[in-house]
Amino acid sequence: MDFRPFDTRHYDTVPVKAGYGEWAATYENTVVDLLDLRLLAGLSSVDWQSCQRAVDLACGTGRTGVWLKQAGVVVMHGIDCTPEMLEMARRKGAHDRLVLGDLSATGFDGGAYDLVVTSLVDEHLADLRPLYAEARRLLAPGGRFVLVGYHPHFLMMGIATHFDRSPGEPVAIESHVHLASDHVAAAHAVGLRLGEMIEGVVDDAWAGVKPKWYAKYRSHPVSFAMVWQGPG
């Protein structure tokens, strides 16, 4: 769904690649680990240490990649469409291979990965189907596709992904609203089945890191994680 009918802040909006190019230098000062990394740690159906080969779609600055390596993933490839974000990931050194490109057409070998991960990207895609199709192509038999997303509930409250270009100058990045049923439809179309789903809410842990969000949005769901299982 188009985000614009839900937009309550009416920030200037920029395309995804341009927006993340601007945001790259300050991204990690803004994004809270509670939003995504806590959810990865909370998944019970993924044995990270048994993941020999993983691919990190829209790897960004490499935050997710660092977490995955520390969790025990052995070999990891990454792809991102933004050179500035990719350079940050290169500096971290968590990925064994990094490529500038499209997450829906990676060029990586099909059937070669027992884990595919993408985090905080689905809201920027107008259509989920190419993402799910590529994830399915990449997965080895029995592999898992882990998707962490910004919750559609938060988007529908009017809060798009955004950053401050300068103090007092917030900028939104082009966003789209995808319901859980949209994910299910895209996944089922390529033969993936849901193995686990958890949701993150603004709870007491947020009080010290985003007190304004804690005060205003306490108990609202802010992010989610899904584990999709391939056949085999």
N, C-alpha and C positions, 0 to 999 in steps of 0.2 A: 504494500500500500504506500501511497505517496505520504510523506511526512508532513507536508505543508498544512493540511487541515488541522493538524494537532499542534502546530508551532505557536507557542505562547510568548516566546522571547524575541523572535524576529531579528536575530543576528544576521549580519552579512554572511552569506553562504558561499563556500568555495568548493570546487571539485576535489575529489579524494586525493589524487596524486599531488596537486598543488598544496592542499591543506596539510597533508602529512609532511611534505617537503619543508614547509614553514615551521611546523611544530617539532620537527625531529630534535632540535638542539635542547628543547625544554620538556620533551614528552615525559621523560621518566621522573621529572619533578612534579608532574601533574597527575599521572595515572596511579591509582592506589592499588597495592597488591591485593587488598580485600576484594577488589572487583573481579579479579580473574585468577590470580595464582592461588588464593585460598580455595577456590573451587576445584582447581586441579588437584590440590592436596587432599580434598575431601572426597574424591572419587574412590569407590571401593572395588570397581570391576576391572581396573587396569593395573597390571603388574608392570610398573615402569622398568624395573630392572631386567625383565625378560624381553624388553623391546630392543632388538639388535639393530634395526634400521628404521629411522623415523624421518618424516618430512614435515617441515614447519611452513605452512602456507600463510603468506602475508606475515613474515617473521618480524617485520618492524625493526626495532632497535636491538632485538635479541633477548629481551627480558624473558620471554617464554622459553627460548632456547637454553638460556642459562639454567632455568629451573629444571628443565627436562634432563639436562646433563647431570645436574646435582642429584636428581631422582634416580639416575642409573641408566638412562638411555645411552646406548653405545655409540652408534653412528647416526649423525643427523645432517640432513640437507635442508636448506631454506631458500625461499623465494619471496621477493617483494617487488612492487612496482615503483617504489620511490627510492632513487639513488641515495638521498640523504639519510633515510632510515637504514638502508642496507649498509652504508658506511659505518653507522653506529654499531650494527650487528657484527661487522667484520672486526672492529676493535675489541669486542668482547671475546671472540675466538671460540665460542661454544659450538658453532656449526662447522662441519667438515667440508661443506661445499655451500656456497651462496651464489644465487643467480638473480639477476634483474629480469623480471618478466611478469607474466599474467598468471595468477593462481588457478585460473580455470583451464590453462593450456601450458603446463609447466615444462613440458619436454623431458621430464624425468622418466625413467623406465617404468613401464606398467607392471603391476604385480610384484613390485620389488620391496615394499615397505610393510612391516607389521604394525606400524602406527602412523597415522596422519593426524596432524593437529592444526587447528586454526583458532585464533583468539581475537575477539573484539574486531571482527571484520564484516560479519554477515549483514549488519545494519547499513553498510555502505554499498551493498549489491542490490541492484534493481531486481535481479532474478536469482534465486538460490540454486536453480537447477544445474547450471554449469559447474558450480562449486562441488555439489554432491556427485556429479558425474565424474569429475576429475579425481575426487577423493576415492571413489569406487575403483577407478582405473588403476590408481596407484597402489591400492591395498593388495597385499599377498593374501592367499586363502586363510580365513580365520582372523584377519587383521581387524583393527579398530580405528574408527574415525572419531576423534574427540573434538567437539566444537564448543568453545566458550563464547557466549554472546552477551551483548548489552540488552537488557530485558525490554521487550516491546512495551511493557507496562510503563516504563520510564519514558520511552519515546512518546507514548500516547498521552503522557502528562505534559508534553511539550518541551522536553529536555533533550535536545540533540547533542551528539558528540561535538565538543567545542574546545577551544583553547584561546588564550589571550595573545593576540598579535603584539600588543604592548599593554601596559597597565591601563585598565579601563576600556580596552578595545577588544571585546570578545568576538570570535569568528567561529561560525558553525561549519562543519564538514557535511557535505551532501549525505543525507540519510534516508533510509526506507524502513518501513515497519513490516516485520514478518512475524506472523502468529506462529504458535507451536505447530498448528496444523499445516502451515506452509512448509515447515521443515520435514514433517512426516511425509507429506506428499512428494517432496523432492527426493527424500531418502528412499521411500518405497519404490519410486520409479526406476531406481538403479539397483534394487535388490538389497538395500541396507535395512536393518531392523534395530530398533531402539533397545539398548541393553541397560541403560541407566540414565537418569536425569536428576539433577539437583539444582536448587535455586538459591541465590544469595540475597539476603535482605539487609537493609540498613539497620544494623543492630548496635549494641553497646560498643563493639570494637571500633565502630566508625567515629565515636565521639571525639577521640583524640586526634584523628587524622583529617576528618572533614566535619567539623562541628556544625557548620551551617546545614549540611545535608542531614546530619543526625537529628538536629532540632526540627527540621521541616519534613523530612521523609522517613522518619523512623518507622520500621516494620514494613516499608514498601519494598517489593522485589526489585532489585537493581541489575542483576545479572543471572545467568544460568549456564549450566554445562550439560551437554548431551554426549553420550557414548553410543556410537552406531557400530554395529557388528556386521561384518561381511560374511558371506557363506563360506563354508569349509571348516 
